[in-house]
Amino acid sequence: MVSVIIPAYNKMEYTKRCIKSVLSQTYSDIEVIVVDDGSSDGTKDMLYQFHHEITVVRQVNQGASAARNKGIEMARGEFIALLDCDDMYHPQKLELSVTEDKDFIYTPAWIVDKYDNIVRLYRPPHVGLMLRNSICNPVVIKKKCFDRVGLFDESLFVCADWDMWLRMQEHYELTYLDIPLTYYRYE
């Protein structure tokens, strides 16, 4: 099973598109956990339309790292798939990632605008993570990896994902699958 963790905060329309992209996966053994991090824009009501297909957790606003951590703690899957609420998956994202059966999978991403138009393809440069955070956040990680390296550092705001990838890299191979399987919103 893959547990897809979506931290959501005040991006109702993007969150709706994000969830639809997860529910349209060719891989079916998934659970979707949306952690509503104190949204005040109608996200709460919008999430209700998916109440039979997803698990929704609400918390007061604590930031994306706290929301991700809450989802990881609740997850039942062997794999954790992280997806920000303004990003989306290609229909085969989970199927192709899980087929690799690696500890940590990341891919290139299509950069999209606010209308979901593809702007360009982002391929991570071949530089070490110590120099630059070159990994887009929609990654798939075996849950056991978090048992070893811990959860996201909630005291970090901008670089919490970079910190996590560096900690993962100390113990696990970060496997690059050269197929663009995510749509990463950049406005």
Order of alpha helices (4+ residues) and beta strands (2+ residues): beta-alpha-beta-alpha-beta-alpha-beta-beta-alpha-beta-beta-beta-beta-alpha-alpha-beta-beta
